[in-house]
Amino acid sequence: MGRQIYENGIVAQNIPACQACHGPRGEGKGAIPRLAGQHADYLKTQMWVFSFQLRENDIMHPNTKNMRGDQIDALASYLAAN
């Protein structure tokens, strides 16, 4: 599921593909951070923080607000393994 979200997003939940900004391998570019290889717990925490708007980021707020816990877990696990 994590790979699916990363590569394609979830259209029904208005969640865009992560790779559109973070790159096909999660490498990031310029101000867009690298995601690949980050610790899963760190990524989970950041996605929750963005979804609750506890961290300033106008792009990530709408991209994470509709994500379920299992989707965040799957995406974080996928990214941490790459």
N, C-alpha and C positions, 0 to 999 in steps of 0.2 A: 504494500500500500504506500509506503514512503516514497519509493521510486516513482510510482504512478503520480503522486501529488507533486513531487519535484519536477517531473518532466511535463505533466499535462494539467496540473491544477485540478480543481473540482468545480466544474462549470455550474452544477446545481446549487452550490453554496457560494458562488461568486468568489472563488479562490483562484487566483491566477497561478500559472506555472512558475515555480521559483527560479527555474533556469533562465527565464526571460530576462531577469536582472542579474542573478548571481552566476550565470554562465553554465554551460552544459555539464561541467564537472564540479560545480560549486567553487570555482577558483576565485570568484569575485573580480572586480576591476575598479580601479580608482577609489571613489568613495563607497562603492558597493563592497561589503565585506566578504571575505572568504568564509564559506560554510563547511566545505569538505574537511573532514578530519578533526573538527571541533568535538569536544566531549559532549556526549548525548545529554547529560544532565544540564550542562550550560545552555545548549540549544533549546531544550524544553523550557527552562526558566525564562529565557529571552522571549520565546514565542508567547508564553503566558503573560509576561510583562507587557509585551506589545498588545496582546489581545485585550487586556484590561486598561490600556492607555496609561500605564504607569511609567513608561519610558517614551520620551519624545521621538516620534518618527511618523510623519504624515503619510508615508507610503506603507509602512508595515501595519499600522492600525487597521485599516480596512482589509488588508490581506490576511490577517489572523483572527479577526473578531468572530468569524463564523466557524472556526475550526473546533472540532471535538477533541477531547483528551486523547482518544485512541489514534486520531490522525496526527496530532502533535507528537505523540510517542513514536509512531511509525516513521514520520519524517525525520525526527531527531536521530533515531537508530540508523536509518538509511544514510544520513549525512555523516554520522560518526564513523561508519564503516568504510567510507570512501576517502 
